């Protein structure tokens, strides 16, 4: 289906995707199987995106708490330091690590939107060239790969 004739999802589509994901969700090619069951009205890629960003019942829709925000910021910073030539951030890996650490499955869109909004905010602050004193976040990298983060009056030591 080309981009101009792409249809919006409706409740019937969502219900069908949920039904078939219960049956095929554990298989590696589940999105292709769901697409075939739906007579290929919706591509496997769109089914995967719809499932992972909207329909998966395990998704946590609560706002990020401060520790999750700090974790994402530090995880991406550390990834960029360790992989300076990488042009993409492995969001799925970050999401799975956050699920293991915090017990909340977040959508790729939500994580990426948070990160990109942080980047924009930092660029604006640099552009304004304001001198508001020391940052609220202090980060210390240790040889044993521990990261010590001080945020306001809260400390935590984490191993990535």
KOLKE-334528 format. One line per 5 residues: number of its first residue (from 1); their letters; for each residue x, y, z of N, C-alpha, C, CB. Coordinates in Angstrom, 3 decimals. Each point is the difference from the previous one (the first is absolute). Glycine has a CB too. Layout:
! KOLKE-334528
NUM = A = X Y Z X Y Z X Y Z X Y Z ~ ... .
//
This chain:
! KOLKE-334528
1 = XXXXX = 0.855 -1.166 0.000 -0.855 1.166 0.000 0.903 1.231 0.000 -1.877 -1.234 1.227 ~ 1.695 2.157 -2.174 0.902 1.144 -0.022 -0.434 1.052 1.013 0.493 -0.443 -2.415 ~ 0.402 1.386 2.661 -0.204 0.940 1.101 -1.257 0.850 -0.162 2.456 0.050 0.287 ~ -2.854 0.227 -1.528 -1.162 0.843 -0.184 -1.319 -0.696 0.305 1.296 1.205 -1.693 ~ -1.321 -2.502 1.579 -1.245 -0.709 0.274 0.016 -0.669 1.370 -0.273 -0.370 -2.448 .
6 = XXXXX = 1.268 0.716 3.248 0.102 -0.581 1.342 -1.229 0.396 0.817 2.538 0.070 -0.104 ~ -3.141 -1.058 0.702 -1.206 0.246 0.781 0.343 0.192 1.465 -1.336 -1.340 -1.631 ~ 0.501 2.092 2.302 0.159 0.161 1.448 -0.526 -1.258 0.684 -0.225 2.536 -0.165 ~ 0.765 -2.797 1.336 -0.483 -1.135 0.780 -1.357 0.349 0.599 2.372 -0.733 0.516 ~ -3.258 -0.249 -0.505 -1.280 0.182 0.680 -0.110 -1.053 1.103 -1.092 0.947 -2.111 .
11 = XXXXX = 0.029 -0.891 2.869 -0.159 -0.922 1.129 -0.024 -1.455 -0.462 -1.259 1.777 1.231 ~ 0.654 -2.022 -2.387 -0.055 -1.366 -0.529 1.415 -0.524 -0.302 -2.290 0.478 -0.979 ~ 3.123 0.365 0.369 1.388 -0.392 -0.270 0.733 -0.294 1.305 0.004 1.402 -2.093 ~ -0.159 -0.503 3.064 0.664 -0.185 1.292 -0.431 -1.305 0.657 0.130 2.483 0.273 ~ -1.424 -2.762 -0.316 -0.508 -1.239 0.602 0.570 -1.236 -0.695 -2.103 1.206 0.636 .
16 = XXXXX = 2.186 -1.136 -1.970 0.564 -1.128 -0.749 1.475 -0.206 0.335 -1.642 0.430 -1.844 ~ 2.387 0.671 1.895 1.429 -0.102 0.323 0.171 -0.612 1.386 0.514 2.005 -1.453 ~ -1.286 -1.542 2.422 0.086 -0.550 1.363 -0.310 -1.496 0.002 -0.661 2.238 0.944 ~ -0.395 -2.611 -1.673 -0.411 -1.405 -0.049 1.111 -0.875 -0.578 -2.395 0.719 -0.256 ~ 2.962 -0.295 -0.866 1.032 -0.811 -0.642 1.326 0.043 0.753 -1.118 0.422 -2.179 .
21 = XXXXX = 1.411 0.662 2.855 1.242 0.059 0.783 -0.060 -0.960 1.186 0.318 2.399 -0.690 ~ -1.520 -2.647 1.213 -0.133 -1.000 1.066 0.385 -1.382 -0.519 -1.829 1.362 1.073 ~ 1.529 -1.613 -2.342 0.280 -1.301 -0.600 1.449 -0.095 -0.491 -2.412 -0.166 -0.668 ~ 2.879 1.201 -0.041 1.305 -0.062 -0.669 1.098 0.827 0.673 -1.249 -0.370 -2.085 ~ 0.927 1.118 3.110 0.938 0.948 0.602 1.318 -0.580 0.458 -1.955 1.221 0.682 .
26 = XXXXX = 1.976 -2.494 -0.369 1.235 -0.629 0.485 0.925 -0.439 -1.137 -1.264 -0.761 2.004 ~ 0.794 0.822 -3.240 0.795 -0.453 -1.145 0.852 1.136 -0.560 -1.766 -1.698 -0.538 ~ 2.938 1.361 -0.020 0.886 1.052 -0.509 -0.580 0.771 -1.189 1.896 -1.374 0.789 ~ -2.757 0.750 -1.578 -0.582 0.671 -1.160 -1.469 0.355 0.237 1.601 -1.240 -1.479 ~ -1.939 1.550 2.715 -1.407 0.202 0.365 -0.662 1.127 -0.798 0.555 -0.826 2.282 .
31 = XXXXX = 0.169 1.900 -2.576 -0.617 1.119 -0.717 -0.374 -0.383 -1.427 1.316 1.581 1.409 ~ -0.498 -2.412 -2.031 -0.306 -0.494 -1.341 -1.228 -0.897 0.039 2.430 0.136 -0.629 ~ -2.503 -1.006 1.628 -1.155 -0.897 0.121 -1.288 0.783 0.246 1.513 -1.790 0.890 ~ -1.435 2.800 -0.044 -1.186 0.825 0.273 -0.425 0.713 -1.276 0.707 0.320 2.410 ~ 0.248 0.215 -3.157 -0.306 0.685 -1.258 -0.698 -0.948 -0.977 1.986 1.511 0.344 .
36 = XXXXX = -1.481 -2.741 -0.430 -0.618 -0.986 -0.891 -1.419 -0.328 0.444 2.260 -0.952 -0.491 ~ -2.472 0.807 1.792 -1.344 -0.294 0.511 -0.964 1.146 -0.281 1.015 -1.426 1.786 ~ -0.470 2.634 -1.891 -0.831 1.176 -0.277 -0.036 0.286 -1.505 0.567 0.950 2.275 ~ -0.273 -1.977 -3.070 -0.013 0.097 -1.461 0.927 1.088 -0.528 -2.331 -0.828 0.045 ~ 3.433 1.053 0.662 1.039 0.956 -0.384 -0.522 1.422 -0.177 1.174 -1.872 -1.097 .
41 = XXXXX = -2.286 2.190 1.779 -0.507 1.382 -0.026 0.985 0.944 0.672 -2.359 -0.852 0.022 ~ 3.089 0.311 0.956 0.953 0.800 0.768 1.347 -0.713 -0.070 -1.821 0.911 1.568 ~ 2.867 -0.149 -1.829 1.333 -0.600 -0.135 0.513 -0.491 1.355 0.478 1.507 -1.963 ~ 0.428 -2.489 1.939 0.596 -0.465 1.262 0.681 1.130 0.781 0.332 -2.233 -1.064 ~ 0.304 3.149 0.347 0.676 1.111 0.679 -1.000 0.863 0.766 1.771 -0.002 -1.783 .
46 = XXXXX = -2.894 0.319 1.149 -1.008 0.826 0.678 -0.637 -0.752 1.160 -0.448 1.198 -2.150 ~ 0.287 -2.510 2.017 -0.542 -0.806 1.103 0.961 0.040 1.180 -1.208 -1.510 -1.630 ~ 2.501 1.332 1.353 0.997 0.056 1.077 -0.023 1.360 0.693 1.432 -1.648 -1.246 ~ -1.463 2.715 0.465 -0.014 1.340 0.588 -1.256 0.230 0.831 1.358 0.830 -1.926 ~ -2.489 -1.258 1.406 -1.263 0.187 0.731 0.026 -0.792 1.311 -1.238 0.351 -2.185 .
51 = XXXXX = 1.740 -1.573 2.131 0.055 -0.848 1.189 0.957 0.578 1.041 -0.528 -2.004 -1.420 ~ 1.742 2.335 0.990 1.013 0.429 0.967 -0.234 1.403 0.546 1.591 -1.463 -1.180 ~ -2.340 2.291 0.479 -0.219 1.370 0.466 -1.396 0.259 0.557 1.651 0.687 -1.676 ~ -2.606 -1.588 1.404 -1.364 0.283 0.432 -0.743 -1.154 0.653 -0.029 1.606 -1.801 ~ 0.166 -2.801 1.252 -0.924 -1.072 0.373 0.522 -1.002 1.025 -0.906 0.270 -2.233 .
56 = XXXXX = 2.202 -0.410 2.359 0.563 -0.990 0.925 -0.508 0.297 1.415 2.079 -0.283 -1.459 ~ -2.791 -0.664 2.077 -0.584 0.261 1.322 1.039 0.174 1.111 -1.967 -1.298 -0.743 ~ 3.214 0.935 0.482 1.047 0.153 1.018 0.557 1.424 0.071 0.575 -2.393 -0.350 ~ -0.949 3.246 -0.596 0.558 1.355 -0.057 -0.384 0.830 1.217 -0.079 -0.126 -2.479 ~ 1.044 0.863 2.990 -0.232 0.934 1.100 -0.172 1.389 -0.605 1.353 -1.417 1.651 .
61 = XXXXX = -2.468 2.049 -1.370 -0.289 1.314 -0.570 0.211 1.135 0.998 -1.630 -1.101 -1.508 ~ 2.101 0.756 2.710 0.273 1.031 1.005 1.151 0.877 -0.468 -0.826 -1.513 1.843 ~ 0.879 2.751 -1.358 1.152 0.853 -0.328 1.279 -0.603 0.577 -1.487 2.046 -0.036 ~ 2.616 -1.711 -0.578 1.284 -0.446 0.533 0.226 0.640 1.353 0.931 -0.298 -2.320 ~ -0.372 -0.470 3.261 0.407 0.633 1.257 1.434 0.501 -0.175 -1.548 -1.503 1.393 .
66 = XXXXX = 2.029 2.261 -0.427 1.311 0.647 -0.130 1.139 -1.005 -0.164 -0.873 1.877 1.377 ~ 0.798 -2.991 -0.677 1.074 -0.993 -0.101 0.024 -0.618 -1.399 -0.200 -0.486 2.470 ~ -0.972 0.231 -3.053 -0.045 -0.520 -1.373 0.602 1.010 -0.977 -2.057 -1.346 0.570 ~ 1.727 2.609 -0.385 0.544 1.041 -0.882 1.520 0.041 0.081 -2.102 1.336 0.284 ~ 2.607 -1.341 0.940 1.455 0.009 0.180 0.644 -1.235 -0.616 -0.292 1.319 2.101 .
71 = XXXXX = -0.348 -2.455 -1.900 0.533 -1.249 -0.541 0.109 0.086 -1.521 -1.001 -1.280 1.930 ~ -0.049 1.775 -2.599 0.033 0.119 -1.463 1.109 0.942 -0.452 -2.461 -0.447 -0.075 ~ 2.557 1.591 0.728 1.016 0.987 -0.372 1.394 -0.601 0.132 -1.517 1.868 0.743 ~ 1.776 -2.507 0.382 1.327 -0.561 0.237 0.282 -1.202 -0.891 -0.139 0.806 2.344 ~ -0.879 -1.613 -2.596 0.178 -1.166 -0.862 0.412 0.449 -1.402 -1.712 -1.293 1.344 .
76 = XXXXX = 1.017 2.281 -1.890 0.312 0.478 -1.352 1.376 0.663 -0.026 -2.459 0.331 -0.466 ~ 2.767 0.468 1.486 1.329 0.628 0.054 1.092 -1.064 0.008 -0.963 1.969 1.243 ~ 0.788 -2.974 -0.409 1.002 -1.062 0.087 0.096 -0.753 -1.328 -0.439 -0.223 2.475 ~ -0.696 -0.050 -3.100 0.006 -0.687 -1.290 0.777 0.810 -1.037 -2.219 -1.057 0.552 ~ 1.982 2.360 -0.580 0.691 0.853 -0.974 1.501 0.067 0.268 -2.092 1.341 -0.249 .
81 = XXXXX = 2.482 -1.372 1.509 1.430 0.004 0.336 0.645 -1.314 -0.444 -0.439 1.530 1.971 ~ -0.239 -2.635 -1.721 0.554 -1.313 -0.339 -0.079 -0.311 -1.493 -0.644 -0.765 2.267 ~ -0.258 1.450 -2.983 -0.203 -0.245 -1.432 0.010 1.328 -0.752 -1.347 -2.088 0.499 ~ 2.478 2.780 -0.546 0.024 1.342 -0.590 -0.351 0.039 -1.486 1.702 0.560 1.680 ~ -1.505 -1.658 -2.382 -0.312 0.003 -1.432 -1.439 -0.436 -0.289 2.404 -0.475 -0.449 .
86 = XXXXX = -3.126 0.049 1.459 -1.386 -0.449 -0.203 -0.888 1.201 -0.296 0.360 -1.973 1.542 ~ -1.155 1.849 -2.589 -0.898 1.098 -0.334 -1.422 -0.235 0.505 1.403 0.445 -2.002 ~ -1.674 -1.642 2.505 -1.331 -0.305 0.530 0.114 -0.520 1.424 -0.839 -0.511 -2.316 ~ -0.176 0.806 3.085 -0.062 -0.471 1.384 -0.892 -1.238 0.026 0.347 2.359 0.947 ~ 0.083 -3.454 -0.316 -0.820 -1.217 0.046 -1.130 0.136 1.040 2.016 -1.368 -0.709 .
91 = XXXXX = -3.093 2.025 0.319 -1.098 0.298 0.925 -0.602 -1.266 0.592 -0.481 2.067 -1.302 ~ 0.355 -3.109 0.494 -0.601 -1.246 0.506 0.819 -0.573 1.153 -0.933 -0.470 -2.285 ~ 2.252 0.559 2.161 0.872 -0.496 1.066 -0.212 0.815 1.276 1.697 -0.756 -1.713 ~ -1.753 2.071 1.570 -0.249 0.870 1.155 -1.347 -0.325 0.643 1.390 1.808 -1.064 ~ -2.417 -1.988 0.248 -1.343 -0.287 0.509 -0.015 -1.307 0.794 -0.996 1.235 -1.954 .
96 = XXXXX = 1.664 -2.259 1.433 0.045 -1.285 0.713 0.773 0.115 1.310 -0.138 -1.194 -2.196 ~ 1.229 1.959 2.188 0.757 0.189 1.241 -0.824 0.773 1.026 2.146 -0.036 -1.307 ~ -2.906 1.022 0.840 -0.859 0.760 0.916 -1.105 -0.892 0.559 0.490 2.115 -1.275 ~ -1.012 -3.012 0.432 -1.036 -0.920 0.477 0.561 -0.903 1.096 -1.117 0.051 -2.265 ~ 2.332 -0.549 2.057 0.636 -0.846 1.016 0.267 0.778 1.283 1.043 -1.361 -1.820 .
101 = XXXXX = -0.606 2.597 1.692 0.398 0.789 1.162 -1.193 0.573 0.761 2.102 0.549 -1.195 ~ -3.099 -0.025 0.460 -1.110 0.711 0.636 -1.326 -0.760 -0.048 1.151 2.099 -0.605 ~ -1.199 -3.207 -0.155 -1.219 -0.797 -0.076 -1.114 0.642 -0.805 0.622 -0.919 2.171 ~ -0.257 1.861 -3.058 -1.000 0.696 -0.812 0.413 -0.086 -1.466 -0.569 1.577 1.915 ~ -0.344 -2.057 -2.754 0.266 -0.050 -1.434 -0.454 1.319 -0.611 -0.271 -2.535 -0.064 .
106 = XXXXX = 1.198 3.242 -0.531 -0.282 1.303 -0.612 0.005 -0.133 -1.515 1.029 1.196 1.969 ~ -1.764 -0.309 -2.639 -0.018 -0.045 -1.456 1.258 0.642 -0.560 -2.508 0.058 0.009 ~ 2.887 -0.532 -1.182 1.158 0.580 -0.674 -0.252 1.479 -0.280 0.559 -2.238 -1.035 ~ -1.773 2.566 0.621 -0.326 1.402 -0.279 0.185 0.870 1.233 -1.619 -0.748 -1.741 ~ 1.146 0.268 2.868 0.077 0.802 1.224 1.452 0.232 0.420 -2.225 -0.917 0.716 .
111 = XXXXX = 3.039 -0.121 -0.796 1.411 0.117 0.374 0.723 0.941 -0.967 -0.041 -2.336 0.977 ~ -0.170 2.138 -2.273 0.659 0.853 -0.987 -0.473 1.446 0.111 0.216 -1.973 -1.523 ~ -1.503 2.187 1.726 -0.520 1.364 0.144 0.614 0.690 1.210 -2.146 -0.707 -1.084 ~ 2.270 -0.024 2.183 0.632 0.586 1.185 1.434 0.405 -0.322 -1.462 -1.399 1.510 ~ 2.213 0.487 -2.106 1.406 0.281 -0.279 0.156 1.200 -0.939 0.518 -2.434 0.331 .
116 = XXXXX = -1.291 2.448 -1.408 0.135 1.094 -0.969 -0.455 1.334 0.589 -0.352 -1.646 -1.853 ~ -0.633 1.630 2.720 -0.409 1.256 0.651 1.106 0.490 0.934 -2.434 -0.685 -0.143 ~ 3.127 -0.251 0.806 1.134 0.376 0.852 1.112 0.636 -0.836 -0.569 -1.872 1.595 ~ 0.846 1.261 -2.739 1.038 0.544 -0.881 -0.357 1.412 -0.467 0.563 -2.332 -0.748 ~ -1.820 2.525 0.342 -0.442 1.338 -0.441 0.142 1.011 1.127 -1.609 -1.051 -1.615 .
121 = XXXXX = 1.201 0.652 2.801 0.090 0.890 1.162 1.457 0.392 0.257 -2.062 -1.072 1.000 ~ 2.964 0.111 -1.077 1.420 0.296 0.215 0.542 0.931 -1.079 0.274 -2.226 1.107 ~ -0.667 1.996 -2.365 0.454 0.885 -1.080 -0.495 1.426 0.209 0.014 -1.950 -1.568 ~ -1.281 2.080 1.988 -0.548 1.346 0.258 0.768 0.685 1.118 -2.266 -0.763 -0.755 ~ 2.559 0.011 1.811 0.734 0.587 1.122 1.395 0.431 -0.428 -1.306 -1.424 1.590 .
126 = XXXXX = 1.975 0.613 -2.393 1.323 0.381 -0.490 -0.088 1.231 -0.895 0.735 -2.395 0.131 ~ -1.756 2.418 -0.954 -0.186 1.112 -0.930 -0.258 1.302 0.749 -0.900 -1.595 -1.709 ~ 0.151 1.529 2.779 -0.300 1.201 0.783 1.228 0.473 0.775 -2.389 -0.743 0.192 ~ 3.365 -0.162 -0.043 1.259 0.320 0.667 -0.224 0.618 1.380 1.043 0.329 -2.242 ~ -1.906 -0.954 3.001 -0.262 0.496 1.342 0.977 -0.616 0.975 -2.418 0.317 -0.550 .
131 = XXXXX = 2.756 0.420 1.564 0.874 -0.543 1.047 -0.786 -0.028 1.296 2.102 0.875 -1.139 ~ -2.723 -2.000 1.384 -0.854 -0.142 1.177 0.700 -0.774 1.107 -2.003 0.080 -1.480 ~ 3.308 -0.146 1.454 0.701 -0.732 1.044 0.143 -1.463 -0.342 -0.857 1.613 1.656 ~ 1.226 -2.424 -0.681 0.251 -1.422 -0.251 -1.282 -0.760 -0.334 1.952 0.127 1.547 ~ -1.778 -1.178 -2.322 -1.123 -0.845 -0.385 -0.557 -0.740 1.213 0.985 -0.258 -2.297 .
136 = XXXXX = -2.237 -0.168 2.194 -0.631 -0.761 1.079 0.436 -1.457 -0.018 -1.955 1.546 -0.088 ~ 2.585 -1.972 -1.010 0.395 -1.394 -0.130 1.524 -0.087 -0.005 -2.120 -0.543 -1.283 ~ 2.658 -0.310 2.113 1.441 -0.262 0.020 0.199 -1.478 -0.306 0.449 1.868 1.693 ~ 0.398 -2.162 -2.668 0.218 -1.371 -0.429 1.470 -0.340 0.178 -1.914 0.134 -1.650 ~ 2.177 -1.291 2.233 1.366 -0.466 0.185 0.121 -1.404 -0.574 0.282 1.429 2.074 .
141 = XXXXX = 0.633 -1.609 -3.034 0.250 -1.312 -0.579 1.169 -0.630 0.745 -0.876 0.729 -2.279 ~ 0.749 -2.008 2.620 1.039 -0.712 0.726 0.607 -1.079 -0.895 -1.173 0.459 2.193 ~ 2.394 -0.875 -1.882 0.699 -1.015 -0.788 -0.787 -1.302 -0.098 2.151 1.029 0.699 ~ -2.857 -1.396 0.360 -0.726 -1.274 0.003 -1.355 0.110 -0.690 1.162 -0.598 2.116 ~ -1.342 1.666 -2.906 -1.198 0.247 -0.790 -1.206 0.387 0.829 0.879 -1.590 -1.630 .
146 = XXXXX = -0.691 1.888 2.915 -1.092 0.554 0.791 -0.153 1.461 -0.376 0.411 -1.626 1.909 ~ -1.614 2.105 -1.798 -0.262 1.414 -0.238 -0.654 0.548 1.253 -0.249 -0.324 -2.520 ~ 0.815 1.350 3.082 -0.583 0.639 1.169 -0.699 1.267 -0.470 1.784 -0.955 1.558 ~ -3.076 1.058 -1.302 -0.782 1.146 -0.432 -0.537 0.714 1.224 -0.613 -1.142 -2.164 ~ 0.856 2.434 2.238 -0.567 0.815 1.066 -1.005 0.936 -0.644 2.114 -0.142 1.429 .
151 = XXXXX = -3.339 0.053 -1.012 -1.055 0.857 -0.526 -0.626 0.720 1.175 -0.441 -1.537 -1.979 ~ 0.583 2.844 2.004 -0.430 0.805 1.141 0.623 -0.600 1.257 -2.193 0.653 -1.146 ~ 1.409 -1.181 2.065 0.550 -0.574 1.225 -0.114 -1.518 0.021 -0.588 2.101 1.188 ~ 0.442 -2.729 -2.359 -0.227 -1.438 -0.064 1.163 -0.665 -0.715 -2.496 0.344 0.003 ~ 3.049 -1.399 0.568 1.111 -0.752 -0.594 -0.441 -1.416 -0.325 1.658 1.392 1.273 .
156 = XXXXX = -1.177 -1.916 -2.378 -0.109 -1.435 -0.191 1.189 -0.471 -0.820 -2.527 0.094 0.130 ~ 2.942 -1.306 0.147 1.123 -0.610 -0.690 -0.569 -1.118 -0.839 1.666 0.599 1.835 ~ -1.323 -0.607 -3.107 -0.612 -0.979 -0.878 1.049 -0.626 -0.900 -2.157 1.266 0.067 ~ 1.953 -2.514 -0.386 0.881 -0.703 -0.921 -0.775 -0.225 -1.296 1.285 -1.134 1.906 ~ -0.754 1.616 -3.006 -0.668 -0.182 -1.293 0.500 -1.251 -0.652 -0.277 2.455 -0.269 .
//
